[in-house]
Amino acid sequence: MSKYSPEEIAQALAKATGQKAYPPTEEQSAIITAPQAPTLVVAGAGSGKTATMTNRILYLVANDLAQPEQILGLTFTRKAAMEFRERVWTALRHLQGSGLWQPKEENFSVLTQPLITTYNSYSADLVREYGFYRGFSGEAQLIGSAQTWMIVDELVRKAPTNEVDELKEHALSSITKAVIALSSKLGDHQLDSQQGKQKLAELLTNLESREKTYADVKKIISSLKARQQILDLVKKYEVYKHQHGFMDFSDQVLFAAQLSEIDEVVDAQRNLYQEVLLDEFQDTSYVQLNLLANLFKDHSVMAVGDPLQAIYGWRGASSAALSMFPQMFSTSTDQSAEGGQTDSKHGYRKFTLSTSWRNDEAILKVANLVARPLDPTEKNNFKISQQDETYELGFSPISAPYEGELEEPNRPAEIATVELQPRPGAGAGDVEIMNALDEEAEAQHLCDWFEQAIETEQAKGKFPQMAILCRRRKQIETIVRIFRQNGMPISVLGLGGLMGEPVVADLVAALRVATDEDEAEAMLRLLNKWNLGALDLKNLARATRENEEHPQGQTLAEVVCSFDKRYPYSAKQPAKVTPAAWRRLCQLSHQLRQIRQTAGWTLSKRVSAAIEALQLNVEAQTVPADLVSLESLATFMTVVQDFEAQNQNADLRTFLAWLKVAEEEERGLEGPAMEPNPNAVNLLTVHAAKGLEWDYVAIPGMIEGAFPSIRGGGKSGALDATRDNYATSGWLTSIEEWPDPLRGDMQFLPTFWLPEVEKGTEEKKYLGMYKQLLAAETIAAERRLAYVALTRARTHLLLSYPHLRDESLRYPSRFLVEAAACGPQTFSHWRELPRKGDYQSPRVRELVLQGNICFRPQPTEEELAAIAKANTEFAWPAKFSTWEQGLQSFAASANSLVMATSESLDLPVDPFTWPVSLAQQVSDQVQAKLTEDEAREFARSQADIDLLLAEAAEKNARITMEVERMNATSLPAMWQDPEAFWRNQRRPIPAEVREETFLGTWLHAWIETKLRRAAQIFEFETETALGELNEAQAKRVAKWQDVFDHLEWVDQLPILEVEAEYVAHLHGLAVPCRVDAVFGATPLGTEPKAGEAKVLLVDWKSGSLPRDPKRRETYAMQLWLYRQAYAQTHHLPQDEVQAQLVFFGSNGATLTLDELLAEGVLGDDPAALLAKALGE
């Protein structure tokens, strides 16, 4: 009998904090009080799982069932771990304050807190502590994706792959990608390269020993042999890591799993942790399952997850993780043990959390219906019927295996899914289905929808949280362009989103062409950017053929790159090429040659030079929506510099190859972490949206073949009445995939079995059936992804699809069709289904007759004409908006203006530094020299130039520009030297890396590593590589290290965060603030008194205490911004957050924000000083 029930604990906490009590629900209470035995919790999206796990910890601690330090909590991301940790720590302090529990030790320190970290961090800790058992280095450096790519790329290029028959047809970049993928997937299934090669050999033997093999099986055999050769390269990668003391994320878990087989390690961990909580369990891989099962089988383990949110199979997660829990973690596999009712001492129990505290009713109704086919009890029975006198639509999403001709062995029982129920008092919600003619029109509709949302919510006195979730990265660029044309605030999150920025895409295209003249797609983008169409290229080809001096057989890129040399603007105009096209080709040719001439420069210098050559810095300044494009260029440069920092031999070719992975893969490479912007529409992929939520969510591009994203077999996008028409080869032919029959979770995958056959047609038939099963698995994965997307919306959801994509007619996604089947009553803006005869277009009528429906009124004549045209013509180049043409035209005109006059008039090259009167005079002089054709072309950009001049006159020639984001360290320069500051914002000049900067960076990295390891509570991800020091540098750093080791307050205060980034929002400006360390302001085990600070923000400085007033002013504003950012993020009063600088050049002396403010360096009102600097 427990001393305190969950309800009593909730009441006591409420009384201690003076807040309203929120007792747990019946479902939550059953989980909180569950016996300490293997337990599985199936928790639906937004069902309060974190709160429930926190309350279970409180229940165990309050009832003396476990001490805080005996509890282990694991999750996947650093952010989730930090939020879970903060919630638990705060709750334990409140529990202590309520009097229900007192810590056994006087000081309630980090060492007496639960360990809440990530799965990878926990694995790293095991390797670090017990690696000596197997000879693993505990000091191995963890490397990230960029460094992995460079290492493997170098190994592949040194290998004689062109001499291996199975690899000859594959590009080197494809082989590099396959080596990295297979290396990771081997680790996911607890294999090294040698074990993997042995298993591949066994599979090949089975296939090759068949009496007869035909073309299809021969292709599979060839692909498997290619993978055998790739595993040889994987072996070289393993050796390289061992020799250089490197370890990647896959190694961490694989090595930890091997250590978990050692009895001493198992005993130590089981004695250390009496209770284990496994969050996001559906995302664990097979090797992680084995690791945890080896350590904690028949232990008090509570795994919490949702089979409907298993969307990370691409990174090794097993969608069957929840289904495998009973057999791997419990001696008893009694699947009927619900609610803790089992006779076994270590019996397996299962609970559910089914109340959604996030979504309104209409959204839940749609999400539940879309997810229903994933329930094991519904898979073979699910059918959607929309009754109408015109048609009845239905399909089975999971096909019967092998059409009944082959009996697939029974799979182990799968865990049932949870159908979410609305919370008490849930709103009705709003779900709207919208369609458009094409993707541009769709983006415009999205823009209008969010604009209306902002107006609606602002009328209520608030600004809505909004997001657009894309299934494909290719959607991002169009949406960004349309939103910015309309002046709508939009924030693109993640590296994949950054690649969708038009200005970044243009830069990458130019870099590709300058590096490889065979990059035809990149060349076409540049031609499109310069408004050079198909007719221009036709005339260029004709002129090239007629020129006897021109080499024959050149690529388009070669012709363009040499154009300005062969046909300079001062020479005779080439026949057939128009004057406008002539000028544009000359300019583009000159730009590309400028980039090529940087060969031999460092990577970052080459990219910076390309930005200047392409005039992208000028172009970016004319972009609406507060210069987001200029910020995108800066962010891209950060990616470049990070890549360069990880390898001193990084070059442009390797960087572009690495970057191509991010462009080709829907999930891409991991980029800089970015927090959602509360003041804009956030644009990100569905995968990146996991764990987030917004008031208004739009999901565009819901068409078959895109969402669900699948190719192969049948008629793309057709919904057949009996089965899906998709078939995919998957692992059968992809050299990046590890074969399903060799996976650790193979029992939950379609069985691969081929009987002996007499004809090739029979072999094809059986393989076709298996491929349909693989496609069904892919569709199921896409359905889980759709469920995640749908459940991100709290109150308003928009689903949309374009009739046309890539000039071809498309079909609405099955997920959108299912959402529509909820009925008109679910939707506030319902568009009735069309009836026969409503459409005159044969293609549209065919859609209706097949049951592939379009949710919109009868199309206009223009839309019908466009649909008809789409099937007979392919227009090139793609439509290029007048607005984008204007940007390029302005950049070119501004450049021409400078080049034509600066030399003769002795003006600065940068036109933004000209006095207004002189700039106008120059403009008049240039226009007077233009021909009639040139004057007309120049006039198109004159409005932009006039606007710039007018703005300069209004601000009395002060150089300024609107910005939305600026980091805290650069902001003080804005009022100290405004002219230089704004000039550098427009044309950033890379600062020279001085020794002081290098050593300061080294010191920060060392302190970060030391704090993380000392506290043993932070996640180990890629550690900053510490560069080599010479003897003199090592002596200087050693003094700083000694100073740090003698900072007593560092050992006394609890460490909350290391290298944390927050954003301060002031006067419409977003100021990112990267804080070196965050400590509790009072010693371990003590609570701050009334009026005392609760948090201490610390910034390390390698220099000495400043005496110069300007430096003290700079530091004061920096600390003030840090405090603003932290307080805003955590909703704390300003006086509860302190900030200080620590100067190692002055033996660890500190300088606090309060001391600086008392000196009056920022005046009486720092916020007013900032507003004045911004021109407000």
N, C-alpha and C positions, 0 to 999 in steps of 0.2 A: 504494500500500500504506500503510495507516494505521499510525501508531506504536503506538497502543493500541486494543485491541478493547473492546467494551462489557463483556465479562466481566472483563478486566484492570482496567478503571476501577472496576468494582463491588468487586473485591477490594481495590484500593488505598484506596478510600473506607472500606471496612469496617475496614481496618487503622488508618487515620488516626483514626477515631472510636471504635475499640474495640467496634464493634457487629458483629452477624452479617452476613455477606455475602448479598445477595439478587441473584444474577445474573439478567439478563433472560431471558425465555423465547425460544424460537426465533422466534416471531412478532414479539416486541418487538425482538429483536436485528436482524432484517431492516429494521425501520423506522428504528431508530437509525442504522444504517450506510447507509441509502439514499443514492444519489447526489444531489447538490444540483441538483434539477430539479423541475418540477411534480409533486407527489405527493399522492395522496388516500389517507387512512386511514379506513376504515369501522370504527369502534370501538363495540362493543356497550356496553350499560349496565354500569357497574361493571367494565370490562375493563382499567383501569389506564392510561388515556390520558394523564393528567397526569404520572404517573411516567415514561411513555415519552417524552413531549415533553421533560421535564426531562433525562432521560438523553441524548437527542439533542443538547441544548445542550451538555452536558458533553463528549460525543464530539466535536462540532465544535470546541469550544474546546481540548480536550486535544490534538487532532491538527492544530491551527493551520489549520483550515479556515474559521474565523471567529472574530473577537474578540467578547467579550461585548457591547460597545456596538454591534456590527454586527448584532445579532439583535433582531428585532421579534416580540413575541407579543401577539396580540389575543384577547380573549374578551368575554363579554357583560355580566356583572355585576361590580360593584365587589368583592363578596365573592370571586368566583372569581378576579378579577385579583390581589387581595391575597394569596390563598392560593397561587396559582401563583408570584407574585413572591417570596414568602417562601421557598417551596421551592427556587426557582432560586438565590436569593441564598445561602441556607444551603449548597446543594450546591456552588456555586462556591467558597465559603470552604473547604469540606472538600477540594475538588479542589486548591486552593492548598496546603492543609496536607499533602496526600498527596505533594506534590513533583512531580506530573505536569504541573503548569502554574503559571506565575508571570505575574502581570500585567505588561504592558510598562511601565506607569507605577508609580512607587514607591507612590503613594497609590491604593489600590483604591477609588474613590469612586463616587458615584451616576452620574457621567457616564461611567464605564466599566462600567456594568451593562447588561444587556439591558433594553430598554424593553418592559415588560409592562403593558398597559393595556386599556381597553375599546374596542370599535369606535367608539362615540360620542366618546370622549375623543380618540382618534386623529384622527377627522374634525375635531373642534374645533381640534386643534393645527394641522392643515393650513390651516384657514380663518384661524386667527390668524396663521400665518406667511406664507402666500401669498395671502391674500384680496385684497391690493392689486392683483393681476393682473386681477381682475374687479370691483373696487370694493366688495368685501365688508368690513364693519367687523370688525376683529379684537377690538374691545372691546365687541361687542354683548352685552347681558345675556340669559342663558339663562332662559327662563320655563318653569314646570312646568304640570301639567294644571289646577290650580285657577285660576291666573292666565289661562291660555288660555281656560278656560270663561268667566270674567268678561268678558274682552275681546270674545269672539265673541258672548256673550249680549247685550252692549250694542249691538254692531253690528246684530244681528238685530232687536232691538227698535226701533231707529231706522229700519230699512228698511221700506218699504211692502209687506211680504209679503202682507198681506190683499188687495192689489190685483192680485196675480199669480195667475192661475187655477190654475196647477199647484201652488201652495203653499197655497192657501186651506184645504185640508182637513187640513193638518198643523199641529200645535201648535207654538208658538214654541220650546219646549224640544226638540222633535223636529228642528226646523230647525237649532237651535244644535248639536245632537249631530251632525247630518249634515254641517254645515260643517266641524267639527273632524275628523270621520272622513275626509271627502274630501280635506281639506287634507293630512292625513297620508298617505293612500293615493296621492295624486298624487306626493308626494315619494318614496314607496317605489318608484314606477315612473319616476322621473327626469323628472317633468313639472311645469310650473307651471300656474297656472289658465288662462292663455291657450292653452297647448298642449293642455291637457285639454279645453277647450271646443271647440277645432278638431276633435279626435278624436271627441268626442261628436257633433258636427255631421255628420261623415262617416258614423258609424253610423246616425244618424237618417235621413240621406238614403237609405241603403240600404234601410231598413225602409219609409220613406214612399213610395219609388219602386216598390214592388210593385204589380202590377196590381190586386190585391184584398187588402184587410186586413180582418180580422174582430176580434171583441171582445178576444181574448187578446193579439193583437199591438198593438191600440190601447192596451191597458193598459201594455204595455212602452214604447210611444212616449210616452205621457203621463208615465211615470216618468222616462224619459230627459230629457224637456223640463224636468221639475222639477229634475233634477240640473244642467241648464244654468243655471237660475236660481240654484241654490245656488252654482255656481262663480262667479257674479258676487259673491256674498258672500265667497267664498274670496279673490277678488281684493282686496276691501276689507280683509280680514284681513292679506293680504300687505303692502298699503300701510301699514296701521297699524303693523305690526311694523317696517317700514323707517323710518317717520317717528319712532318712539319708541326706536329702537335695540334692538329685541328680536329674539330668535331662539329658535325651539323646536328640539326634538331632530330633527325631520324636516328642518328647514332646515340643520342642521349637516351631515348626510350628503349632502343634495342639493347644497349649495354645494361640499362637498369633492369630490363626483363631477364637478362642472363644472370644478373646478381640475385634476382628474386628466387632463383632456384637453390640458393645456398641457405642451409638451415639457420646459420648464425644471423644472417640478414633478416630472415623471416621472424625469428624469435625477437630480435631487437625491435623491429617495427611494431609487432603485435603488443609487445610490452609497453612501448612508447605511446601508442594510440589505442585508447579503449573504444573510441567511437570514430567512424570514418564516414564522411558525407561526400558523395560524388555527384557534382552538379553537371548538367548538360551531358548526361551519360550517353545519349543517343549519338554523340559526336566522337566517341572513343573508337580507336582502331583496335584491330585484333591483338596487336602486340601490347597495347595498353591494357586490354582486358586480361591478357595472360599475366602481365606484371601485377596488377591489382588482385587478381584471383589467387595467384601464388602467395601473396603476402597476407591476404585477409579473408580467405575462404572460411566459412562457418564462423566468421567474426561479426561484430556489430557494424555492419556496413549498410548504409542507406543510399541507394542509387536513385537519382531523380532525373527524369528525362521525358521526352515526348517523341514517340516514333514518327509523328507527323512533321516534326521539324528536323529530321535527319537529312540535312542538305549538303554535308561536307564529304560525301563519298569520294570526290575528286582529290581530296588531300589525305585519303587513307582511312577515313571513318567508315565503320561498318554499320549499315542501316539495320543490321540484325543484332546490334549490341544489347538492346533491351531484352530481346527474345533469348539471348544467350546467357543472361544473368542467372536464371535459376540453376542451370546445369553447371555453371562455372563457379558460383559463389556459395552454393548451398548443397549440403549432403542430401537433404530432402528436396525432391523436385515435385512436390505436391502442388500442381498448378491450381488446385481449387482452394488453396489457403487464402481466403480473402479476409480483410479486416483483422488480421492477427490470429485467426482461428486455426491453429494447427497443433498437433500433439508432439511434434518433434522439438527437441530442445533448441536446435539450430534450424528450425523450419523456415522455409521461404515464405514470405508474406508479400502481398501486393495491395497497394492502396491507389486511390486516384484523387486528383484535384481537378474538378470539372467546372468550377465557376469562373467565368472570365470577369476580371475586375477592370478590363481595359476597353473592350469593344461594345458598342451599342448593338441592339437586337438585329437590325437589318444586316449588319456586317457579319455577325455570328451566323446568321441563317445561310448566307452565301458561302462562308468559309466551311461550315459543317457539310454542306452539300458537295462542295468540290472535294473535300477530304474523304467522303464516305466510301469511295471505291478502294481506299487503302486499308480499311478495316478487314481483317481476315474473314470475318463472317459475311462480308458484303461483296468480296472480290468477284465472285462468279454470278452474283445476282443483280448487281447494280445496273439500273437502266433509267434513263431520263426520258420522260415522255411529255411533250408539249402538245396537248390535244388542240387540234384546230381542224377545221373542215378541209384545210389544204394538205396537211401532212402530219406524220407522227415521226418524231426524231428519237432514235435510241441507238446505243452502242455499248459493247462490253469492253471496258478498258483493259482487262487482263484476259488474254486469250487462253483457251484450253491447250495444254501442252500437246504438241505433235498431233493435233487434230484427232486424238483418240487412238492413233495407230501405235504409239509408243507410250507405255505407262511410266510416267516419271515417278521415282520413289517418293514416298511421303516425306515432306519436309518436317523438321521439328515444329512444334506448335509456336505460332507467332503471337506476340503480345497484342492484345486488343487495343485499339485506339480509344481516345476519349472524345465524346461529343460535348463541346463546350455549352454551358448554360449561361444565360444572362445573369448579371448580378442583380440583387434587389434594387429597384429604382432605376434600372438601366434605361437610357434614352431609346427612342425609336430608331435613331440612326438614319443615314441617307446613303443609298447606293445608286449610282447613275451609270448607265451604259451609254457610251458615246462612240460615234464613228465618224470618219472623215474620208475625203477622196484619196488623199495621200499623206505621207508622213509630215510634210510641211503644214498642211491644213490641220492635221491632228495636233501638232505642236501649238498652232495658233489657238485651237479650241482649249488646250490645256492652259495656255496663258490667260485666256478669258475666264476660265473656271476659277483659277487661283486669284485673279484680280477681283472677281465677285466675292470670293471667300474673304479676302482682306477687307473689302468694304463692309461685308456683313458683320464680321467680328469686331472691326473697329467701331462700328455703331454701338456695340455692346461694351466698348471700353477696353478691348484687349486685342492683341495681335496673335493670329493663329500660328500654330506650329505646322509646317507643311513639308511635303516631300513628294518627289517623283521617283518611282522605282522602275528601273529599266532591266529587262532581261538581257539585252544585247548592248554592248558598249557603243556600237555603231549608231545607236539612237541618240547618243548624248550630244553630238555636235549640232545636229539640226535643232534640237530643243534649246540648247544654249543660244544659238544664233537668233532664233525667233523671240525668245524671252528678252534678249538684250535689245533687239530692235524695238520692242515695245516698252523698254525701260523698266522691266520687271526685275526685282532683285532675285538672283539665283546663285547658289553656291554649289560648286561641283566638288564632291568628296572622293578622295582616293586617287592613286596613280592612273587607273584606267580612265577615270573621269578627266584627269589632266590631259591625257592623250586625245580626248575628244574636243579639247579647246581648239578652235580654228587656228589661232595664232601659233600654238604649239604644234599642231598637225602640219602647218605650212613649214615650220622650222625643220621638223623631222624629215619631211619629204625632200627638202633641199639638201639636207645632210646626206640622205640616202643617195640621191642622184650624184652629188659631188664625190661620193665614195665608190659608187657602182653605177656605171652607165646603163646597165641592164635593168635598172629599177624602173620599169615602164609605168607601173601604177603611180609611183611617186612623181614621175615626170608629168603624167596627165594632170595630177593635182596642181602642179605649178603652172601648167598651161592654162588650166581652168581659172586659177587665181589671177592670171594676167589677162583673162577674158579672151583667150585665143581659142577659137572654135574649130570645128571639123573642116570648114572651108579654108581657114588659114593654114591648117596642116596640109591640106590637099595642095594648096598653092605652094607651100614650102617644099613639099616633096617634088613637085614639078620643077621648081626653080633649081633644086639640088640636082635632079637628073640632067637638066639642060646645061649645067655648069661642068665643063670638061675637066676643070682643075679639081673639082670636088671628088674625093675618094668615094668609090661605090661600096655598097653593103654596110654603111654605117647605121648604127641605131639612132632612134629619134633623139635620145639624150646627147649622143655625140654630135649630131647635126646642130642641135640647139646650143650646146656648150661652146661650139666654135663659130657661132653665127656672127657675133659682133666683130670677129677678126676677118672673116671672109666678106662680110657685107657691112663695114662700118657706116655709121650714120652720115659721115662726111663724104662717103663715096656714092656711086650711082646706085639708085634703088634697084633691087633685084626684080626681075620680071615676075609678074603675077602676084607679088606680095604687096598688100595695101600699105600705105604710109603708116597707118596706126599700128598694124601688125609688125611692121618693120621696126618701129621704135620699141615696141614691147619686147620683141625677140632680142633686140640688142641689149636692152636693160636686163632681161633675165639671163642672157648669156654672160654678161659682165658680172652679175651677182654670183653665178655658179663658179666662174673662174676665180673670183676673189676667195671663195670658200676653199677651192682646191689648192690655192697658193698657200694655205695655212698648214699643209701637210708637214709633219715634223714638229708642230706645236703640241703643247699639252692638250688633253681632252677639253678641259674647261675653257682654255683660251680659244680653241677652235670653235666651240659652240658660241662663245661670246662674240667672236668675229663674225660668225654667220648671222647672228641677230643684227649686228650693225650693217652687214652687207645687204641683207634683205629688207632693211629699214623697218623691221618689226617693232622696234622700240618706238618709232614715230607713229606707226600704224596703231599700236596698242593704246596710245594716248588719246586717240579719237573715238575709242569704243565707248558706247554709253554704259550705264550701270556701274559708274564709279571705278573705271579703270581695272576691271577684273582681269582683262587680258594682260595688263602689265604685271599684275600679281602672278598670273599663271606663268609668265616667262621667268619671274623670280623663283617661283616654286620649282619649275623645271630645272633651272640652274642649280638649285639645291640638290635635286636628284642626281644631276651630273657630278657635282662635287662630292656627294656621298659615295657614288660609284668609284670615283677617282681615288678617294681617300682609302678605300679598301684594298687597292692594288696600285702600286706606283707605276706599273707597266700598262695601265689601262689606256686603250686607244679608242678612236672613234669607231672603227669597225667592230670591235668587241662590244662596245656600248650599244651600238645599233642592233646587233644580233640579240643582245639581252633584252633590249627594249621591244623587239619584235614579238617576244613571248607575251608581253603585256598587251600588245595590239591584237594578236591572233587568238589568245585564250580569253574566253568570256570572263574568267575569274582573274586572269592576269597575275602579274607579280605583285607582291605586297609593296605599297608605296608609303609615303609619310602618313602617319595617322592624323586624321582631321576630325574635329568635333563638329556635330551638326550646328548650323547657324540658325539661331532663333529668330533672326530678323530677315530671313530670305527663304525662298523655296529651295530645299535641299535636293540635289540631283545625285543619285547613286545607284549602284546595281542592287538587285534583290539580295544577293549573297551578303553584301556589305551592310544591309539593313537589319540583319538578324540581331535581336536584342534591343532594337530601337522602336519608338512609336511616335506618332504624330496625330494631330487633330484631323488634318486633311491629307489624304494620300491618293495619288493618281498612278495607275499602272498602264502605260501606253504600250502599243505594239503587240496587242494580244491576238496574234494570228497563228494559225497552224504552221509548223516549221520554225517558228521563232519562239513562241511560248505556248506549247511545249517546243523546246529546241531539239529537233531530231531530224535526221536525214536518212534517205535510203528507202527504196521499195515503194511501189504503189504510187498513187497520185498524191503529191504533197498537199496536205491539208484537207483531203476528202474525209468525211466522216461516214463510214459505211454502216449500214444498219446491223451488221452481225459481228464485225471484228475490225480492228485497226488494219490499215493497209501498209503499216510500216514494218521494215526489217532492217536491222543494222548488223554490221560485221563485228563491231566492238573489238574484243581482244583477239579475235581470229586473225586479223590482218594488221592491227596497229602495233608497231614496234615499241610504242610507249606503254602498252598495257601489259600487266602481269596476268597470265591466263587464269580464268575463273576456276578451272579444275585444280589449280595449285594453291588457291587462296585458303587461308585458315578458316574462313566462314563459308566455304564452298557448299555446305549442306543447306544454306539458305538461298542459294543461287540456282538458276535453271541447270538441270543435269545435261552435261555434254556426252552424248553417246550416239555413235553411228553404227548401224548394222552393216554387215557385208552386203554389197550390192553388185548386180550384174551390169548395170548401165549407168552412164554418167548422169542421165536424167533423174534416176532414183537418188543418186548421191546428192544432186542439187536440191531435190525435193526435201530430203531430210535436213540438209543444212539450212534450207529456207525456213523450215519450221523452227529450228533452233534460233535462227536469226530473229524470227518474230518474237520469240520469248525474250531474247536480249533487248529487243525494242520495247517490249512491255515493261521490262525493268527500268529502262530509260524513261518511259512515260511516267512510271510511278515516282521516280526521282523528281521529274519535272512537276508532278502534282504536289509533292511535298513542298517544293519551292514556291508554287503558287499559293499554297496554304499559308506559308510564312509571309508572303507579300500581302495577302488579304488581311491577315491579323495584325498588321502594323498600324491600321487605321483605327482611331478611337471613335470618331463620330461621322466622318464623311469619306466616302470611297468613290473613286471614278475609275471605271474600266473602259478602255478605248481600243479601237483598232482601225487601221487604214485599209480601204479597199485595194489600194495600189501600193506596192513596194517594189523599188527597182523597176518601175514601169510595167510591172506584171500584176495581174489580178490575184488577190490573196483571199483566203478563207478565214472566217473568225475562229479564234481558238476554242477548243472544246471546253476550256475552263470558263470562257465568257459565255458560251452557249448554256452551260450548266447554271451559271449565275442567273441567266435570264429565266431559267426554268423555275426559279423561286416564285415567279408570278409578278404581275404588275403592281400588286399591293406593296411590294418591297421597295419599289423605286419611286423617287419623287419626280423624276423626269423620264418617265417610261415612253419609249417609242414603240408603237404597235408593230407587230410583225406584218410583213407584206403578204398579200394573197396572190394567187395565180393571176397573171395578166397585168399586175401592177407595173411591172418593168417591161419595157419594150426591147431592151438590149438582150440579145440571145444569150450572152455569157451570164448576165445577172439572172435571167430566167432559169438558166441551168442550175445556178446556185440554189434557188428556191425549190426547184423540183427535186433536187438531191437531198433536201433537208438541211443544206448548209445555208443558214439564214442570215439576212442582213437586217440589223435593227435600225432602220431609218425610214423616213418617208420616201416617196417616189423621187429618184434622182432628177436633177435638172438636165436640160439638154446638153449643157457643157460637160457635165460629169459623164453622161452617157457617151458623148463623143470621145472623152479622154479614155474611158474604159475600152471602147472599141479600138481606139488608136494604139492602146498599150499592147494589143496582141499582134499588131502588124508592123510597128515601128519601134526602133530603139534610138532615142534621141541622145546625141552627144555633142558638146559636153553637157553635163548636168546643169540645171538652172542655177544661176549665180545671181544673188540678189543685188539690186541696185545699191543697197546700203553697203554691201561688201565691196562692190566695185568702187564706190565712193571712197572707202578707206584706202584702197590701194592707189586710187587716182590722187588722193590728197598726199599720200606719202611720196609718190613719184613727183608730184608738182612741187612739193616743198623742197625735195632734193634738187630738182631742176632750178628752182629759184635761187638756192644757195650756190650751186655750181656755176650758174650763169653770171652772178654778180659779185660774189664774195671776193674774188681775186682782184677785180678791177676797182672795187670800192673799199678794199681792205677791211672787210667786215669779219666778225667772228663766224666760224662755220656753223655754230648752233643758232638757228633763227630765233629760238625762244629767248635769246639774250639781247636781241636788237631793241633799241628804243622804238616806241610805237611809230613815231613820225618817219624814222628812217626805214622801218620795215614797209610802211605804206609806200614810201618813195621808191624803194626797190621793186615792190610789186608792180607799180605803175610803169617803171622802166622796162621790166621784163615783158609785160603785156604789150607794150608799144612795139617790141621787136618780133612778136609772134605773127606767123602767117594766119590766114583766115581759118584754115583747118586746125592749126595749133591753138588758136584763140578759143574755138568752140570746145576743144578738148579740155583746155585749161579752165574754162568757165564752170565745168562740172564740179570742180573742187573749190572754186572761189568762195562759195558760201562758207565752207569750213574755215578757210583762211580768214575771211572777214570776221567770223565769229571769234576766232582766236585773238585777232587784233582788237576787237571791241572789248573782249574780256580783259586783255592786258591794259587797255586804256582806262577801263573802269577801276582797276586795282592800282592805277598809277604806276604802271610798268613793273609792279612787283611780280616776281616769278612765283607762281603758285599753281596748284592743280588739285582737283578733288581726289581724295583717296578714301578707301574703305577699310584698309588694314595696314598697320605699321607696327613693327616690333618695339618693345619698350626701350631697348638700348639705343635705338636711333632717334626716338621721338624728341629728347631734349635738344638735339641739334636743330630742330625746326625753329625754335625761337632764338637760339644763340647765334645762328648765321642762316637766316631764311633763304637768302639768294643761293648760297652754295648748296643748301639742303635740297631745295626743289630742283635745282639743276642736276644734282646727282640722282634724284629720284627719276628724272626723265632719261638720263643717260648714265646708268650706274657704271662707275669705274672700279674694277676689281682692286681691292686693297692689297698691297704687298704683304706677304706673310712674313712677319718679323719673328726673330727668335723668341721674344717675349710672348707673342701670341701662341707660338708653338708650345712653349713650356707651360703656359697657362692652360691650354687645352689638355696637355698631358696630365697636369695636376688634377683638373676636374675629372678626367676619366679614372684616375687612380682613386680619388676620394669616392666616386660613385661606386666603383667595384668594392671598395673596402666597406662602405656603409651597407651595401646590399648583403654582403657575405656575413658581416658582423651581426646584423639583425636577424638573419635567417628567416625573413618573412617576405622578401621581395622576389619577384619572378626573375629568373635568369634568362634573358633573351640574348641577342647578339651583343657581346660586350665591345665597347669601343677599343679598337686595336691601339695599343700603346706603342708609339714609334720608338726607334732605338735612339739612345742618348749618347753623346760623346762624353769624355771624362769630365770636362768642365760643367756641362749641363747636368750630369748625374750628381755632381756635388751640390749644385744649387737646389735641385729637386730634393735631395736627401735632407737638406735643412728644412724645407717646407714640410716634408713628411714627418720630421721630428716635431715640428710645431703642431701639426694636426694630432699626433699621438698624445700630446700633452694638453689638449683641450678638454678639461675635465667635464665641462657642461655637455659635451657631445655624448659622454657615457651616461650622464644623469638624466637626460631628456629622452622621451620616447620618439623613435623615428617613425614618422607617418608616411612620408613619400620621398623619393629620390628622383631628380631630374623630371619634375612634373611641369606640364604646360597648362596654363589657364589663359582665358581671354577676357580682357577688360573692355567693356562697351561704354564709350564716352563720346557724347556729342556726335553720334552717328559713325564713330570711328571704332573699328575692332583692333585692339592692341594685344597681340600674342605676348605672353609673359612666361618665359621658361625659368622656373625657380630651381636652383641647384638642390636644395633640400628643404623639407618641411618637418619641423619637430613639434611635439607638444610643448607648450610654454612653461609647464610646471613639471617638476621631477616625477619620475616613475612612481605610480601608486598614490599620487596626491591629486586632489581636485583644485582647479583655480578658484580663488576667492572672488567674491563679488567685485566687479570693476577691474579684475585682472585679465590679461590677455590669455586666450586659450591655445593659440597657435603661434609659432615662430617661423617666419620665412627667412632662409639664410642664403646669401650669395657669396661664394668664395672669390677672393681676389688675391692674385699672386704678388701684387705690388704693395706699396706702403700707404699709410693713412694720408689722405690728400689734404693739402693746405690751400691749394688754388681754389678760389671761390667758384670758378666755372665748373671744376670737377666735382666739387661738393654739391653744386646745384644739379649737375647731371645725375649723381648718385641718389640724391634726394628724390628726384622725379622718378627714377627707376624703381626705387623701393616703394614710393607712393603708388605707382601703377601696379606693382606686384600685390600690394595690399588690396587695391581696388578689385583686381582680377580674382584673387582668392575669396574675398568676401562676397562678391557677386555670385561666384560659382557655388559656394556653400551656404549662401543666404545667411551670412553672419554680420553682426554689427561691426563697424570699422574698428572700434576700440578693443575688440576681442582678437584682433590680428596684429601681431608685431612683426617687424622686419628689420634685418640687420645685415651689415657687410662684415666679413672677416678678412683681415689683411695679413697674409703670411709674411710679407716683407716687413711687417712691424710686430713680429712674434705673436701673431694671432689676435692682435688688438681688434676690437669691434667698434662699429659706428652704426648706431640705430637710427631708424627713421624719426623717432621722437626727438632725438638730439638734434637732427638736422632741421626739423620743423621748428624747434625752439629757437634756432639761430635765425629763423626767418628767411632762409634761402629761397623758399618758394612763395614768400609773401603770406598774406592772411588766408588766401583761397587758392590752392593749387588748381582746382577745377577751372576757376576763372582764367588763370594763366594759360591753361591748355586751350580754352575756348578762344582766347585772344590770338594765340598762335595759329589757330585754325581759321582765323579771319571772321569769327562770329561776333 
